[in-house]
């Protein structure tokens, strides 16, 4: 991850959350509500059975609408499907993004289930998982929502 020069505040409270059940996932979903996710910052790594993304989340605890880069990954992912996401958009516009609205888990054959990431405008990503296991953590400093430039996130799942 690299960041362009932008006014930033030092990180004071970095989140690091572990997801092992649907209640944990609800906490992560609340922290990532209204996060901006660039289409180029999402990846499915079938050999690692992992789906990962980097998001510019709103820090709901800050009074002045700051954002923070946060990474989220799900393990034990068997397959990924999406709807309403134009996979050619990143080629035309590398900064194209979607707005994450919620994440939820639907059990199928316990402990397996479906993780659904929903986005504004009806887009969604569906992860078929063997079990619910994920991690979210903040990756850097916060920046003002009103800053003239926001940090550019670059995500390389192979480097993680």
C-alpha positions as a printed NumPy array, in Angstrom:
array([[  0.   ,   0.   ,   0.   ],
       [  1.287,   3.436,  -0.879],
       [ -0.23 ,   6.787,  -0.153],
       [ -0.043,  10.081,  -2.025],
       [  0.668,  13.183,   0.025],
       [ -2.509,  14.114,   1.879],
       [ -3.241,  15.805,   5.182],
       [ -3.31 ,  12.997,   7.718],
       [ -3.82 ,  12.603,  11.413],
       [ -1.614,  10.235,  13.403],
       [ -3.264,   6.91 ,  14.094],
       [ -4.302,   6.573,  17.687],
       [ -6.801,   3.732,  17.726],
       [ -6.021,   1.047,  15.178],
       [ -8.706,  -1.612,  14.913],
       [ -7.807,  -5.259,  14.616],
       [-10.808,  -7.57 ,  14.661],
       [-11.114, -11.349,  14.349],
       [-14.321, -12.865,  12.967],
       [-15.358, -16.343,  14.079],
       [-19.162, -16.071,  14.068],
       [-22.01 , -13.954,  12.695],
       [-21.964, -11.652,  15.754],
       [-18.288, -10.836,  15.139],
       [-19.112, -10.237,  11.478],
       [-21.867,  -7.78 ,  12.467],
       [-19.263,  -5.699,  14.328],
       [-16.956,  -5.672,  11.283],
       [-19.899,  -4.822,   9.033],
       [-20.766,  -1.833,  11.235],
       [-17.18 ,  -0.548,  11.082],
       [-17.064,  -0.944,   7.299],
       [-20.488,   0.57 ,   6.576],
       [-20.14 ,   3.209,   3.823],
       [-16.51 ,   2.252,   3.13 ],
       [-15.196,   2.984,  -0.372],
       [-13.634,  -0.044,  -2.033],
       [-11.767,   0.34 ,  -5.296],
       [-12.512,  -2.496,  -7.692],
       [ -8.771,  -3.02 ,  -8.124],
       [ -8.417,  -3.466,  -4.342],
       [-10.417,  -6.716,  -4.21 ],
       [ -8.983, -10.124,  -5.037],
       [ -9.859, -13.803,  -4.805],
       [ -6.823, -16.01 ,  -4.3  ],
       [ -8.071, -19.55 ,  -5.013],
       [ -4.742, -21.238,  -4.215],
       [ -4.875, -19.677,  -0.722],
       [ -8.675, -20.014,  -0.482],
       [ -8.787, -16.334,   0.498],
       [-10.807, -13.296,  -0.562],
       [ -9.247,  -9.967,   0.404],
       [ -9.99 ,  -6.286,   0.021],
       [ -8.732,  -2.901,   1.135],
       [-11.321,  -0.261,   2.002],
       [-11.327,   3.416,   2.911],
       [-13.658,   3.174,   5.887],
       [-15.223,   5.971,   7.866],
       [-13.96 ,   6.062,  11.427],
       [-17.315,   6.345,  13.145],
       [-15.621,   7.313,  16.434],
       [-14.088,  10.487,  14.95 ],
       [-16.182,  13.632,  15.04 ],
       [-14.684,  15.156,  11.899],
       [-15.491,  12.462,   9.316],
       [-12.073,  10.874,   8.919],
       [-11.373,   7.821,   6.802],
       [ -8.875,   5.052,   7.406],
       [ -7.44 ,   2.349,   5.161],
       [ -8.522,  -1.069,   6.421],
       [ -7.805,  -4.543,   5.157],
       [-10.32 ,  -7.382,   5.341],
       [ -9.814, -10.972,   4.354],
       [-11.903, -14.121,   4.528],
       [-10.269, -17.549,   4.713],
       [-11.552, -20.978,   3.65 ],
       [-13.288, -19.501,   0.586],
       [-14.404, -22.16 ,  -1.901],
       [-15.791, -19.847,  -4.587],
       [-16.687, -16.233,  -5.318],
       [-19.52 , -14.804,  -7.411],
       [-20.607, -11.24 ,  -7.991],
       [-23.567,  -9.362,  -9.359],
       [-23.826,  -5.74 , -10.439],
       [-20.065,  -5.221, -10.563],
       [-18.607,  -4.307, -13.955],
       [-15.325,  -6.232, -14.109],
       [-14.137,  -4.113, -17.061],
       [-14.545,  -0.861, -15.098],
       [-11.064,  -1.003, -13.476],
       [ -9.478,  -1.163, -16.942],
       [-11.35 ,   1.995, -17.983],
       [-11.059,   3.773, -14.624],
       [ -8.473,   2.424, -12.139],
       [-10.025,   4.525,  -9.351],
       [-13.528,   3.106,  -9.882],
       [-15.008,   2.119,  -6.555],
       [-18.099,   0.736,  -4.892],
       [-19.636,   1.74 ,  -1.574],
       [-19.889,  -1.155,   0.896],
       [-23.186,  -1.134,   2.782],
       [-23.181,  -4.408,   4.749],
       [-21.667,  -7.847,   5.233],
       [-23.633, -10.8  ,   6.511],
       [-23.368, -14.579,   6.882],
       [-25.995, -17.147,   5.981],
       [-25.265, -20.66 ,   7.29 ],
       [-25.823, -23.562,   4.922],
       [-24.383, -26.896,   6.125],
       [-22.741, -25.874,   9.438],
       [-20.1  , -24.641,   9.75 ],
       [-20.222, -23.757,   6.033],
       [-22.209, -20.874,   4.646],
       [-22.421, -17.854,   2.402],
       [-20.847, -14.475,   3.176],
       [-22.529, -11.667,   1.255],
       [-20.935,  -8.266,   0.816],
       [-23.576,  -5.796,  -0.372],
       [-22.79 ,  -2.516,  -2.068],
       [-24.765,   0.574,  -3.027],
       [-26.734,   0.346,  -6.277],
       [-27.558,  -3.34 ,  -5.696],
       [-24.118,  -4.821,  -6.353],
       [-23.024,  -7.813,  -4.273],
       [-20.221, -10.315,  -3.835],
       [-21.029, -13.799,  -2.583],
       [-18.376, -15.942,  -0.899],
       [-19.038, -19.656,  -0.453],
       [-17.025, -20.512,   2.683],
       [-16.216, -23.756,   4.493],
       [-16.525, -21.858,   7.767],
       [-16.698, -18.24 ,   8.856],
       [-13.201, -16.976,   9.582],
       [-12.013, -13.469,   8.75 ],
       [ -9.817, -10.635,   9.958],
       [-10.075,  -6.875,   9.626],
       [ -7.367,  -4.415,  10.594],
       [ -6.542,  -0.781,  10.055],
       [ -3.54 ,  -0.224,   7.828],
       [ -2.585,   3.403,   8.328],
       [ -3.301,   6.912,   9.415],
       [ -6.647,   8.662,   9.121],
       [ -7.37 ,  11.483,   6.71 ],
       [-10.099,  14.065,   6.519],
       [-13.074,  13.322,   4.299],
       [-12.768,  16.944,   3.146],
       [ -9.068,  16.659,   2.179],
       [ -8.419,  17.818,  -1.405],
       [ -6.62 ,  14.541,  -2.118],
       [ -7.199,  11.233,  -0.425],
       [ -4.533,   8.552,  -0.188],
       [ -4.234,   6.183,  -3.108],
       [ -4.545,   2.604,  -1.986],
       [ -2.571,  -0.024,  -3.818],
       [ -3.319,  -3.612,  -2.973],
       [ -1.102,  -6.499,  -3.921],
       [ -2.525,  -9.7  ,  -2.411],
       [  0.555, -11.653,  -3.438],
       [  2.679,  -9.559,  -1.069],
       [  0.583, -10.417,   1.999]])
